[in-house]
C-alpha cells in the first residue's frame, strides 16, 4: 500500500468515532481522529459547574447492549459503570385515587418469558385484565421480526391497539420503557424499532434488561479513558479540529481540510450527525443524499436539582401521573460530599419543555418533586439548572428505517458511522458503538484486512 492508503481519518469523536478509530488502529492502520469540540464523548459528556462534575444527561445501558459493554471493556471502564444484578425499577404513581403508590418492575431468575411474570402479576398500576392483556401482547411481540421492512411503516400504538392494550397500559408500561429508550411515545415510534427494543431487552434473555449506568462522570469514561485507549492504540487525536471539506483527489486519495491543516488518507469515516454528514458528503456518495435531511431529531431535557439534604433513598425511580419521568441520584458521581443530594431528572419527548425558561421549568418541576418525594418539602434547594439537547436523538418515527444509510457509501474509501445509521437500534450508546464497528470492518474488508469482529453475532 502507498502511504495514504494506510492512513484513515475519522471525523467525529463521539462513541461512534472513537470505536471506529480503535478498531482501525487495532488492525494496523495509521489513524487520525478529528473532533471539533474540546473533548471526546459526543452527546454523552460531563462539564464542571462550581464544585460539581455534571453529566449533560443521564445515560443508561442494558445487559443486552453487547457493543457498548465491549466498548467499556476496551477502554477499561466496565467497573465504573456496573450493571444491576437483576432488573429492578421502582415505579411511583402519584395520580391514583388512593394517593401515591409504589410498584416495581423486577425480574426473577426464571427463564424467558416467566422471568417477568411475577413482576407483571404484582404490578399495582394496572388492573388484572390489563396485566393479562400485556402477557398476550408480549407473546405476539416475540413473534415479530424487527428487521422486517413492513414493520418500519407501522406505528407502535396502532399495533398495541390491535392487541387490546388500553391507554392506561400504554402509559404505565409500554411508554414507561419506550419513551426512555426510543425518545418517543408509542404513537410516534416505528413498530420495527419498538419491537427491537422490547424483544431484545425484555424477551430475549432473562437478564437482558438489567440496567447499568456510570458511577463516575461520563467524561471520565468517554473522554479521559477513551483518550487513554486511543493514545495507547497509536491514534493521533486532534480536538478543536473542525473539518470544513473532504474531496477525492486524482490519485484516489481523500483530502480532508480543517482550519489548521490538510490531510490525505485512503479511508475516511464520517462519524458525525446526519446533517453534518450531509454537508460533507460528495454529491455522488449516496443514491439520494438528501434523505439524510429527512431523518428528524428529537430533544431531551435534563433537570438538575441540588438539595441540602437527602430526599431520595433509591438510586433511581420512574414516575407516573406526573410530568417527571425518571429521577436519578447523582450525588456520589458529581463529587457532592457535604450531606446534600443531587438529583437529575431525565425528560425525553421534551418538545414542550425544551425551550422554556429556567424559571418556568423550576416552577413546574420543583412542586412535582415535592409531590413525589415528601422529604423534599422540607429541604432547601441549593441549585437548580437545566441542560438541553435539542437534537439528542434521531426521531424513531414510522418510515425512518428506509432513511438510515448503512456504513458503506457509493464512493470507495468513504464510510458513515453514528447512532442514526442503519444499526437496527434506536439512537442509543449501543447504536453508536455498533455503527463504529460496522464502519471500521467495512473499511477493513475493502482494504483486504481481516480483523475478528468483537461481537459474535455480527461476525
CORMOTA-V747555 format. One record per helix or strand of 2 or more residues. SS is the DSSP state (@ for helix, = for strand). FROM is the first residue (numbers start at 1). TO is the last residue. Records with the same first field share a line. If there is no record, write none. Layout:
SS: FROM-TO  FROM-TO
This chain:
@: 4-6  15-26  66-74  78-80  114-122  128-142  149-152  156-162  167-182  186-188  191-202  218-233  274-280  289-294  331-334  358-372  374-378  400-403  429-446  456-458
=: 7-11  30-34  46-49  52-55  60-62  88-93  101-106  211-213  236-238  243-248  254-258  262-265  267-270  297-307  316-320  326-329  341-347  381-394  414-416
